Amino acid sequence: MHALSQKIGSLQGSEIIRLAGEINQLIQSGKKIYNLTIGDFNPTLFPIPLAFEELIIEAYQQKQTNYPPADGTAEVKSAVLQFLATHEQLEYQSNEILIAGGGRPLIYAAYQSVLNPNDKVLYSVPSWNNNHYAHLSDSQKIEIETTAEDGFMPTAHSLEPYIKEARLLALCSPLNPTGTMFSKQALSDICTLVIAENERRKSIDQPLLYVIYDQIYWLINGEHNPHYNPVSISPEMKPYTLFIDGISKAFAATGVRVGWAFGPSEIINGMKSLLGHIGAWAPKPEQMATAKYLRHDKQVWTDIAALKKNLALRLNNLYSGFEGMRMDGLPVYCIAPQGAIYLSVQFSILGKTTPQGQLIKTTEDITAYLLHQAGIAVVPFTAFGCKPGTDWYRISIGTLHEQEIPLVLQQIKHALSALTE
Ligand SMILES: Cc1ncc(COP(=O)(O)O)c(C=O)c1O
């Protein structure tokens, strides 16, 4: 009884993990399920780049297996800084970057380093895990629900009423779970808002508003969807922006665990102290390999192009399939893919009746219908903070075989066609 602290005892479980239990039960009972819930890559379909794999092995052979420096090896820091300067025109110094075991510890450390208990963190929903990081930092969350019309991205207009209260604003592009991205104008408007707010705070000597800019998917953007960041848009954003980035998505290397944060040195230093105690460093051999790999510019871009081609094939084919269904009058709507490994799809089937005579009344009913009737597992936006009753879903394509795409579409089409008013 009461073994756990209040904070940990009240940590919310992940809805995706709960769904995974149900999916596994169905699979074990012999049912074929297309599991599109996992925000990860199947390494058979999406292996890490071969050149990178060889460098990891080489680093182990060279016995690079002791503690790395607390903020990352000099080699990896300098390679990442060079990469950012060359490809994102972002100029940072070695005291403004921190390497850790992926993006997660860095986001956790950023929340812990900026927020005092009861400070407010502002973010939009649907979004990934901000609620958990807010809980763990004892902060208060201000969640604003975005709209499909805005591609589920927050706008300056929607943030403006809350900006004065917030100590931290968490932004992400390309966004998990939607696969959508900021346009230059939308991000620029948010920057203008943050800069004006910080001018106001400076004039009354109030703590500044910081922005976490999670761009972990930026290298796997769509062909016609350029990635923008606050600091390139408005250099005045530099003192307020903390970037989260890493290899997990760009190189399909989610299990390799190398991430980086860069931004104001004071915050980076605080995060370094915290993560040093946790020991959440990236493994040293992987750091050494990342450093060498990132220096092979041509190879890196060839590998990213190959990954993007594989992702686009899946995203675009699914999107076209959903568009076809919509044009046939079926109750489904898909936002054109922009980046990352996700599609936002709306199944407008609340109020319809299943072939078994059941009325679909809730988000859970939609999820269950798609799972049992179509054999498709997808994650409702309620798992990403949206209110109950949403009919929007995340489809993740990182584990989807190319040959399965027509089958997935066909099964969804049959299930939607079988519904009655
Ligand atoms: C938006 C976003 N940021 C950060 C992460 C964390 O990445 P990592 O695996 O490097 O911890 C994820 C992982 O799913 C993500 O979706």
The ligand as a Tripos MOL2 file, in Angstrom:
@<TRIPOS>MOLECULE
LIG
   16    16     1     0     0
SMALL
NO_CHARGES

@<TRIPOS>ATOM
      1 C1          7.7210   14.6900  -30.9320 C.3       1 LIG1
      2 C2          8.6990   13.7750  -30.2970 C.ar      1 LIG1
      3 N1          9.7200   14.2900  -29.6060 N.ar      1 LIG1
      4 C3         10.6220   13.5190  -28.9990 C.ar      1 LIG1
      5 C4         10.5290   12.1460  -29.0650 C.ar      1 LIG1
      6 C5         11.5330   11.3310  -28.3150 C.3       1 LIG1
      7 O1         12.4750   10.7800  -29.0910 O.3       1 LIG1
      8 P1         13.5930    9.8090  -28.5020 P.3       1 LIG1
      9 O2         13.2310    8.4530  -28.9870 O.co2     1 LIG1
     10 O3         14.8590   10.3280  -29.1060 O.co2     1 LIG1
     11 O4         13.5900    9.8930  -27.0270 O.co2     1 LIG1
     12 C6          9.4890   11.5510  -29.7620 C.ar      1 LIG1
     13 C7          9.3590   10.0840  -29.8130 C.2       1 LIG1
     14 O5          8.4080    9.5030  -30.2150 O.2       1 LIG1
     15 C8          8.5490   12.3800  -30.4030 C.ar      1 LIG1
     16 O6          7.5320   11.8680  -31.0890 O.3       1 LIG1
@<TRIPOS>BOND
     1     1     2 1
     2     2     3 ar
     3     2    15 ar
     4     3     4 ar
     5     4     5 ar
     6     5     6 1
     7     5    12 ar
     8     6     7 1
     9     7     8 1
    10     8     9 2
    11     8    10 1
    12     8    11 1
    13    12    13 1
    14    12    15 ar
    15    13    14 2
    16    15    16 1
@<TRIPOS>SUBSTRUCTURE
     1 LIG1         1 GROUP 0 **** ****
